């Protein structure tokens, strides 16, 4: 039960106490009416209409500048360095001589091999142009001689056989002629077989043998010449010498870099992007690179988009080419890259500061109505360029969107649109 308390008037009569109570009640009612007549508090905000125009997406990533080409040149032989022709920082051309290793022993070996090769050439010429035709001709003459001897012996044997029948000669003379015929026929067969062998097999075998000996001698000579060439270190690319760790007289080991040459006429910023981002890019797309110590962003272009994902990170490697003819930028410099991605030509866009994010991830903006009351409105967003963001649903260019002061603003708050002060501070 609620008990109403009456005002207590000490030391006064009942009539006076009643008068005091009535006066107090009237005073309270007057104060309440005065409070009701006060104007509502206004919140000053900055607001503007959404813009309509082109907006481009910028994909940001970190990278390190790499040379367009690089060659860490190592000798194929181990030998002391006789002389260097370049220093670190020297500009070189492809094929230019950079250093020479000690090679006098190799040069002597090459000279000896050259002599053996020339001797093998001469032997080949003799075998193919002199000895082989001579052997062929000799076999032909031997065959003809054996054939003539056989024919003669056949006639002699036939004649003696006739004389033996007539009793003009002894049987021993016939037997001698018959034995000579057998020898002549055997000599003929040998000469014929030798001639046939030269025609069928021996000629090709002799040619192959001579060719093999010549090729072997040539191979030894070329190997010796190659050893001499290996002692001369030449640049495979145009570029700048960036490293030369040894001095003349020190031993250069096979497989260890003796001179490093980089082509820095252009540099590459190699970035790794998610597949969804890389799919939006094309070779030739514009980009910029922020180089430490350089005030303005350096222009670049997409020169390569990897056709496959990196198996370790499942990202796509994208190369940005930065022209560096003057050598102003250095390989190995860490940079911040920005690539122009998708572009929407006629987009409704608002500043990023106007976007409110709910606890559930939903996006909204505070819109000021004609009555000056701000209402929260759900929106759908698209791409952003780091300053503005595309609104795909929820706003038109006729709306007035709160850009500064929207956070903490309750739905239905009475607002007035102000302007920032001269120093860019809060709205007045």
SULHU-V672297 format. One record per residue. N is the residue number from 1. RES is the residue in one small letter. PHI is phi as a letter, one per 20 degrees, with the letter a starting at -180 (* if undefined). NEAR is the number of other C-alpha atoms within 8 Angstrom. Layout:
n:N res:RES phi:PHI near:NEAR
n:N res:RES phi:PHI near:NEAR
//
This chain:
n:1 res:x phi:* near:2
n:2 res:x phi:e near:3
n:3 res:x phi:d near:4
n:4 res:x phi:e near:4
n:5 res:x phi:e near:4
n:6 res:x phi:e near:4
n:7 res:x phi:f near:5
n:8 res:x phi:e near:5
n:9 res:x phi:d near:6
n:10 res:x phi:e near:4
n:11 res:x phi:m near:4
n:12 res:x phi:c near:7
n:13 res:x phi:f near:6
n:14 res:x phi:f near:6
n:15 res:x phi:f near:6
n:16 res:x phi:f near:8
n:17 res:x phi:f near:11
n:18 res:x phi:f near:8
n:19 res:x phi:f near:8
n:20 res:x phi:f near:8
n:21 res:x phi:f near:9
n:22 res:x phi:f near:8
n:23 res:x phi:f near:8
n:24 res:x phi:f near:8
n:25 res:x phi:f near:8
n:26 res:x phi:f near:8
n:27 res:x phi:f near:8
n:28 res:x phi:f near:8
n:29 res:x phi:f near:8
n:30 res:x phi:f near:8
n:31 res:x phi:f near:8
n:32 res:x phi:f near:8
n:33 res:x phi:f near:8
n:34 res:x phi:f near:8
n:35 res:x phi:f near:7
n:36 res:x phi:f near:6
n:37 res:x phi:e near:6
n:38 res:x phi:f near:6
n:39 res:x phi:f near:4
n:40 res:x phi:f near:5
n:41 res:x phi:f near:5
n:42 res:x phi:d near:8
n:43 res:x phi:d near:8
n:44 res:x phi:e near:11
n:45 res:x phi:c near:15
n:46 res:x phi:d near:13
n:47 res:x phi:b near:11
n:48 res:x phi:b near:8
n:49 res:x phi:e near:9
n:50 res:x phi:g near:14
n:51 res:x phi:e near:9
n:52 res:x phi:c near:9
n:53 res:x phi:r near:9
n:54 res:x phi:f near:9
n:55 res:x phi:c near:16
n:56 res:x phi:d near:12
n:57 res:x phi:e near:11
n:58 res:x phi:d near:11
n:59 res:x phi:d near:10
n:60 res:x phi:d near:8
n:61 res:x phi:a near:10
n:62 res:x phi:e near:9
n:63 res:x phi:b near:11
n:64 res:x phi:c near:11
n:65 res:x phi:f near:14
n:66 res:x phi:c near:10
n:67 res:x phi:f near:12
n:68 res:x phi:f near:11
n:69 res:x phi:b near:8
n:70 res:x phi:b near:10
n:71 res:x phi:c near:9
n:72 res:x phi:e near:9
n:73 res:x phi:e near:11
n:74 res:x phi:c near:11
n:75 res:x phi:f near:15
n:76 res:x phi:e near:8
n:77 res:x phi:c near:9
n:78 res:x phi:d near:9
n:79 res:x phi:a near:10
n:80 res:x phi:f near:11
n:81 res:x phi:e near:15
n:82 res:x phi:e near:10
n:83 res:x phi:b near:9
n:84 res:x phi:d near:11
n:85 res:x phi:d near:7
n:86 res:x phi:c near:8
n:87 res:x phi:d near:8
n:88 res:x phi:f near:9
n:89 res:x phi:n near:7
n:90 res:x phi:f near:8
n:91 res:x phi:e near:8
n:92 res:x phi:c near:10
n:93 res:x phi:d near:9
n:94 res:x phi:f near:9
n:95 res:x phi:n near:8
n:96 res:x phi:f near:8
n:97 res:x phi:f near:10
n:98 res:x phi:d near:12
n:99 res:x phi:b near:13
n:100 res:x phi:c near:12
n:101 res:x phi:e near:12
n:102 res:x phi:g near:9
n:103 res:x phi:b near:9
n:104 res:x phi:f near:6
n:105 res:x phi:f near:6
n:106 res:x phi:f near:11
n:107 res:x phi:f near:11
n:108 res:x phi:f near:8
n:109 res:x phi:f near:9
n:110 res:x phi:f near:13
n:111 res:x phi:f near:8
n:112 res:x phi:f near:8
n:113 res:x phi:f near:12
n:114 res:x phi:f near:10
n:115 res:x phi:f near:8
n:116 res:x phi:f near:10
n:117 res:x phi:f near:12
n:118 res:x phi:f near:8
n:119 res:x phi:f near:8
n:120 res:x phi:f near:11
n:121 res:x phi:f near:9
n:122 res:x phi:f near:8
n:123 res:x phi:f near:9
n:124 res:x phi:f near:11
n:125 res:x phi:f near:9
n:126 res:x phi:f near:9
n:127 res:x phi:f near:12
n:128 res:x phi:e near:11
n:129 res:x phi:d near:8
n:130 res:x phi:c near:9
n:131 res:x phi:f near:9
n:132 res:x phi:f near:11
n:133 res:x phi:f near:9
n:134 res:x phi:f near:8
n:135 res:x phi:f near:8
n:136 res:x phi:f near:10
n:137 res:x phi:f near:8
n:138 res:x phi:f near:8
n:139 res:x phi:f near:12
n:140 res:x phi:f near:9
n:141 res:x phi:f near:8
n:142 res:x phi:f near:9
n:143 res:x phi:f near:12
n:144 res:x phi:f near:8
n:145 res:x phi:f near:8
n:146 res:x phi:f near:13
n:147 res:x phi:f near:9
n:148 res:x phi:f near:8
n:149 res:x phi:f near:9
n:150 res:x phi:f near:12
n:151 res:x phi:f near:8
n:152 res:x phi:f near:8
n:153 res:x phi:f near:12
n:154 res:x phi:f near:9
n:155 res:x phi:f near:8
n:156 res:x phi:f near:9
n:157 res:x phi:f near:12
n:158 res:x phi:f near:8
n:159 res:x phi:f near:8
n:160 res:x phi:f near:12
n:161 res:x phi:f near:9
n:162 res:x phi:f near:8
n:163 res:x phi:f near:10
n:164 res:x phi:f near:12
n:165 res:x phi:f near:7
n:166 res:x phi:e near:7
n:167 res:x phi:m near:7
n:168 res:x phi:e near:7
n:169 res:x phi:c near:10
n:170 res:x phi:f near:8
n:171 res:x phi:f near:7
n:172 res:x phi:f near:6
n:173 res:x phi:f near:9
n:174 res:x phi:f near:13
n:175 res:x phi:f near:8
n:176 res:x phi:f near:8
n:177 res:x phi:f near:12
n:178 res:x phi:f near:9
n:179 res:x phi:f near:8
n:180 res:x phi:f near:9
n:181 res:x phi:f near:12
n:182 res:x phi:f near:8
n:183 res:x phi:f near:8
n:184 res:x phi:f near:12
n:185 res:x phi:f near:10
n:186 res:x phi:f near:8
n:187 res:x phi:f near:9
n:188 res:x phi:f near:12
n:189 res:x phi:f near:8
n:190 res:x phi:f near:8
n:191 res:x phi:f near:12
n:192 res:x phi:f near:9
n:193 res:x phi:f near:8
n:194 res:x phi:f near:9
n:195 res:x phi:f near:12
n:196 res:x phi:f near:8
n:197 res:x phi:f near:9
n:198 res:x phi:f near:11
n:199 res:x phi:f near:8
n:200 res:x phi:e near:8
n:201 res:x phi:d near:8
n:202 res:x phi:g near:9
n:203 res:x phi:f near:10
n:204 res:x phi:f near:8
n:205 res:x phi:f near:8
n:206 res:x phi:f near:10
n:207 res:x phi:f near:10
n:208 res:x phi:f near:8
n:209 res:x phi:f near:8
n:210 res:x phi:f near:12
n:211 res:x phi:f near:9
n:212 res:x phi:f near:8
n:213 res:x phi:f near:9
n:214 res:x phi:f near:12
n:215 res:x phi:f near:8
n:216 res:x phi:f near:8
n:217 res:x phi:f near:12
n:218 res:x phi:f near:10
n:219 res:x phi:f near:8
n:220 res:x phi:f near:9
n:221 res:x phi:f near:13
n:222 res:x phi:f near:9
n:223 res:x phi:f near:8
n:224 res:x phi:f near:13
n:225 res:x phi:f near:11
n:226 res:x phi:f near:8
n:227 res:x phi:f near:10
n:228 res:x phi:f near:12
n:229 res:x phi:f near:7
n:230 res:x phi:f near:10
n:231 res:x phi:f near:13
n:232 res:x phi:d near:11
n:233 res:x phi:e near:12
n:234 res:x phi:c near:10
n:235 res:x phi:e near:14
n:236 res:x phi:e near:7
n:237 res:x phi:c near:12
n:238 res:x phi:f near:12
n:239 res:x phi:r near:12
n:240 res:x phi:c near:13
n:241 res:x phi:f near:16
n:242 res:x phi:d near:10
n:243 res:x phi:b near:8
n:244 res:x phi:b near:10
n:245 res:x phi:f near:6
n:246 res:x phi:d near:7
n:247 res:x phi:d near:7
n:248 res:x phi:g near:9
n:249 res:x phi:n near:8
n:250 res:x phi:f near:8
n:251 res:x phi:e near:8
n:252 res:x phi:e near:12
n:253 res:x phi:e near:10
n:254 res:x phi:f near:9
n:255 res:x phi:n near:7
n:256 res:x phi:e near:8
n:257 res:x phi:f near:9
n:258 res:x phi:e near:12
n:259 res:x phi:b near:13
n:260 res:x phi:d near:13
n:261 res:x phi:d near:16
n:262 res:x phi:c near:14
n:263 res:x phi:e near:13
n:264 res:x phi:d near:15
n:265 res:x phi:f near:11
n:266 res:x phi:b near:12
n:267 res:x phi:d near:14
n:268 res:x phi:d near:12
n:269 res:x phi:d near:14
n:270 res:x phi:e near:12
n:271 res:x phi:d near:11
n:272 res:x phi:d near:9
n:273 res:x phi:c near:11
n:274 res:x phi:f near:9
n:275 res:x phi:g near:10
n:276 res:x phi:f near:6
n:277 res:x phi:f near:9
n:278 res:x phi:f near:11
n:279 res:x phi:f near:7
n:280 res:x phi:e near:8
n:281 res:x phi:e near:9
n:282 res:x phi:c near:8
n:283 res:x phi:f near:9
n:284 res:x phi:o near:7
n:285 res:x phi:f near:11
n:286 res:x phi:f near:10
n:287 res:x phi:b near:13
n:288 res:x phi:c near:12
n:289 res:x phi:c near:12
n:290 res:x phi:e near:11
n:291 res:x phi:d near:12
n:292 res:x phi:g near:8
n:293 res:x phi:n near:4
n:294 res:x phi:d near:7
n:295 res:x phi:f near:6
n:296 res:x phi:e near:5
n:297 res:x phi:f near:9
n:298 res:x phi:e near:9
n:299 res:x phi:f near:9
n:300 res:x phi:b near:12
n:301 res:x phi:b near:13
n:302 res:x phi:f near:15
n:303 res:x phi:d near:10
n:304 res:x phi:b near:8
n:305 res:x phi:c near:12
n:306 res:x phi:g near:8
n:307 res:x phi:f near:5
n:308 res:x phi:c near:5
n:309 res:x phi:f near:11
n:310 res:x phi:f near:9
n:311 res:x phi:f near:6
n:312 res:x phi:e near:4
n:313 res:x phi:d near:6
n:314 res:x phi:l near:9
n:315 res:x phi:d near:11
n:316 res:x phi:d near:15
n:317 res:x phi:e near:12
n:318 res:x phi:c near:14
n:319 res:x phi:d near:12
n:320 res:x phi:d near:14
n:321 res:x phi:e near:12
n:322 res:x phi:d near:12
n:323 res:x phi:f near:8
n:324 res:x phi:b near:11
n:325 res:x phi:g near:8
n:326 res:x phi:e near:5
n:327 res:x phi:m near:8
n:328 res:x phi:f near:6
n:329 res:x phi:d near:6
n:330 res:x phi:d near:8
n:331 res:x phi:f near:10
n:332 res:x phi:n near:7
n:333 res:x phi:f near:10
n:334 res:x phi:f near:10
n:335 res:x phi:c near:13
n:336 res:x phi:d near:11
n:337 res:x phi:d near:14
n:338 res:x phi:c near:11
n:339 res:x phi:d near:11
n:340 res:x phi:f near:11
n:341 res:x phi:e near:11
n:342 res:x phi:f near:9
n:343 res:x phi:c near:8
n:344 res:x phi:d near:8
n:345 res:x phi:f near:7
n:346 res:x phi:c near:8
n:347 res:x phi:d near:13
n:348 res:x phi:e near:14
n:349 res:x phi:c near:13
n:350 res:x phi:c near:11
n:351 res:x phi:f near:10
n:352 res:x phi:f near:9
n:353 res:x phi:f near:7
n:354 res:x phi:e near:13
n:355 res:x phi:e near:9
n:356 res:x phi:d near:10
n:357 res:x phi:d near:9
n:358 res:x phi:f near:8
n:359 res:x phi:f near:5
n:360 res:x phi:e near:5
n:361 res:x phi:n near:6
n:362 res:x phi:f near:8
n:363 res:x phi:d near:12
n:364 res:x phi:b near:13
n:365 res:x phi:b near:14
n:366 res:x phi:e near:13
n:367 res:x phi:d near:12
n:368 res:x phi:e near:14
n:369 res:x phi:e near:9
n:370 res:x phi:f near:5
n:371 res:x phi:e near:5
n:372 res:x phi:m near:9
n:373 res:x phi:d near:11
n:374 res:x phi:e near:13
n:375 res:x phi:c near:11
n:376 res:x phi:e near:9
n:377 res:x phi:c near:9
n:378 res:x phi:f near:9
n:379 res:x phi:c near:12
n:380 res:x phi:d near:10
n:381 res:x phi:d near:10
n:382 res:x phi:d near:8
n:383 res:x phi:e near:10
n:384 res:x phi:c near:12
n:385 res:x phi:d near:10
n:386 res:x phi:n near:7
n:387 res:x phi:c near:7
n:388 res:x phi:d near:11
n:389 res:x phi:c near:15
n:390 res:x phi:f near:13
n:391 res:x phi:d near:14
n:392 res:x phi:e near:11
n:393 res:x phi:b near:7
n:394 res:x phi:o near:9
n:395 res:x phi:c near:10
n:396 res:x phi:c near:7
n:397 res:x phi:f near:10
n:398 res:x phi:e near:6
n:399 res:x phi:f near:10
n:400 res:x phi:d near:12
n:401 res:x phi:d near:13
n:402 res:x phi:f near:15
n:403 res:x phi:d near:12
n:404 res:x phi:c near:9
n:405 res:x phi:n near:10
n:406 res:x phi:f near:12
n:407 res:x phi:f near:5
n:408 res:x phi:n near:5
n:409 res:x phi:e near:7
n:410 res:x phi:f near:5
n:411 res:x phi:f near:8
n:412 res:x phi:n near:7
n:413 res:x phi:f near:11
n:414 res:x phi:f near:11
n:415 res:x phi:c near:12
n:416 res:x phi:c near:9
n:417 res:x phi:e near:8
n:418 res:x phi:d near:10
n:419 res:x phi:c near:8
n:420 res:x phi:f near:11
n:421 res:x phi:f near:9
n:422 res:x phi:f near:5
n:423 res:x phi:e near:5
n:424 res:x phi:m near:6
n:425 res:x phi:e near:7
n:426 res:x phi:f near:6
n:427 res:x phi:f near:10
n:428 res:x phi:e near:7
//
